[in-house]
Amino acid sequence: MSTIPREEIFITTKVWNSEQGYEKTLSAIKQSLNKLQTGYVDLYLIHWPVSNLRNDTWKALEKIYKEGQARSIGVSNFTIQHLKELLGTTEITPVLNQFELSPFLYQKDLIDYCQNKSIVVEAYSGLTKGRKFKNSVLQEIGEKHNKNPAHILIRWGLQHNFVQIPKSGKKKHLAENIDVFNFTLDGADMKLLDNLNEDFRMIDDPHKMK
């Protein structure tokens, strides 16, 4: 067991696709809480907008929130279409939408929609698993600030007010990724990065989920 007080730990978990639907989701959160050995999670998300199930799943999340099993509820991989559908029936607006986002997949319309609805944008795969680290714009901006491409990508997201969740299995890289608060990208840097979009995806396209 951890010696860190529970209130100092922010726990996020998700309801997986095969567990979606009203009753299944209510069962899934109980299993998650049991495995995590906690009475609540801080954020509970729908992992993907599964057709014919996502709205019932959300109704279950609203119940979970009202009963205190989750302190906040949100979604992952929801497009504007999915959010419009959901907001047409929901009592509670998702606090957050977690989706793939980087300068190479700069989903500006979705970002603007979420921010206009006060839905926090959380970016995953922001480092493109290193596949874009050799991009000349990243290299040049990195040299300008004496930072590596990962720093530039993380800083770009922070300056756009995205919640960043860079992933690494190496302790060294985790430590390096935190070193982004001692420099600022200027307007020219941000404009160059914003113009890198090429719809480059690491993960499946949620637009295909009708």
N, C-alpha and C positions, 0 to 999 in steps of 0.2 A: 504493500500500500504506500502511496505517496505521503510524504510528510508536509507537502505544500497544502495550505488550507484550500478547501474546495472553492471558495469564493474568489480565489486568486487565479483560478484556471478557467479558461474559456473553452468549452467543449462543443464542437459541431459534429453532427452526424446526419445521415441521410436515409430516407426510405428508398430502397432499391426497386428497380422496375418490377421484378417478380412479386414484390410485396405490396404493390399499389392496389388501390381500391379502399373503400371506407373501413370495413372490418379488418382487412389484412393490415392496413396501416396502424390501426389501434393496437393490434397484436405485435406489430414490428417494433413500435416504440417501447413496449414493455420488455421485449427481448433485448433491445439495445440498452435500456437502463439497467437491466439485470447484468449484462455483460460488462458494462462500464462501472457497475457498483456505485451508482449515484441515483438520487431521487429526481434529478432533472438534467436536461442538457440546456446549454445557453442558446443554441441555434439548431433548429431541425429543418432540413431541406428536402424537397422533392428532387430526386436526382435527375430525372428526365421527364419531359412532358408526354407521358405515354397516352396514346390515343384511347378515348373512351373511358379512361380511368383517372386522368389528372384532376378533374374537378371534384370527384368524389374523394380522391386522396386529399385534396386541399381542405375539404369539409372536415375530414378527420384531423388534419393539422390544426384547424381552428379549435376543435374540441380539446386536443392535446394542449394547446396554448392556454385555453380557458381553465383547464384543470391543473395548470402549473407544471406539467411534465416537460414543457419547453418554454423558455423565457422569451424566445422570439422564433418566428417561422418565416421561411422563405423558399425560393425555388432555384433550380439550376438548369441551365441550357434552355431557358424559355425565350422564344423570339417575341417580337412585338405582337404577332398574331396570337400566340399563346397567352400573352399577358392580357391583351384586350378581351379575349374569351373569358379568362379567369376573373378579371376585374368586373365583368358584367354580372357575376353571380356571387362574388365573395363578400363576406362581412368585414374581413380583415385584409388590408393590403399587404402583400409580401414585404418584409423589411429589406430583403436583399435578393438580387438575382446574380448567381454565379455562372459565368460563361467564359468561353475561350476568348482571349483578348491580348493583342500585342500590336505594335506598329504595323506588323505584316498582316494582321487581321483586325483592322481598326473599324469596328462596327459602330460608326458614328450615329446612325439613326437609332439603333437600339440603346446606345448610351444616353442619348438625348431623351428618349422616351422614358427610360428608367428614372433619370434625374428629374424630369418634369413631374413624375409621379411620386417623388421622394423615396424611390427604391434605390438602395445602395448598390453600386456596381462592384462586384468582386471578380477579379481577373485570375483565371488559371491558364497554365501553359504560356505564361508571359515571357518565358525565356526560350521558347520554341525548342526546348530540349537541346539547345546549342546549335541547332541546324542553320541559324541565320547569323551566328557570331562573326562570320567572315565578311558579312555585308560591308561594303566600303563606307557607307554613311555611318554605321555603328563604329567602325574602326576609327574614322576621322574624329567623330565626336568624343570617343573614348580617349584618343591621344590628346585632344584639346584639354580635357579635364583630368588627365592622368588616371583614368578609370578603365575597367574592362567592360566588354559588351554587356555582361549581366548587370553591372551597376547602371549602365545607361538605360537599359530596358526597364529595370525596376524603378528608377528615378522618373522616367517618362510617365509611368502609370501613377506614381504618387502625385506628380504635379498635375495630373488630370483628376485627382481625387478618387482614384480607384483603390479599393482594398486589394493589396497584392499578396498572393500566396505562392511565392517561388518555392519549388520543390527540389530537394537534393538529398541523396542518401549519404553524402560525405560531410563530416563535421567541418572540415576545412572550408567547403563551399558555403555551408550554412553561415559560418562566421563571416566569410567574405560578403555574402549577400546583405548583411546588416549594415555594411559600411557605405551607406548611401545618403547619410544625413549631413555630410560635410561639404556638399557642393550643390549647385543649382544649374539646371539647364536653362539657357537663355531663350528668348523668343525665336531666334533663328534656328537653334537646335531643335526646339519643339516642332517648328514648322517642317523642318527636314524629316523628322521622325514621323510626323502625322501623314506625310506624303509617301510613306513606304508601303501603304496598303496594297496587297496583291491577293487578298482572300486566301491566304495560306493557312490551312487548318492542320492541326495535329490529331484532332478528334473528329468523330462523325458530325455531319452537318444536321443540327436539330430542325432545320427548315423542312427536312424530309419526313418529320413526324407530324402528320396532319391531325 
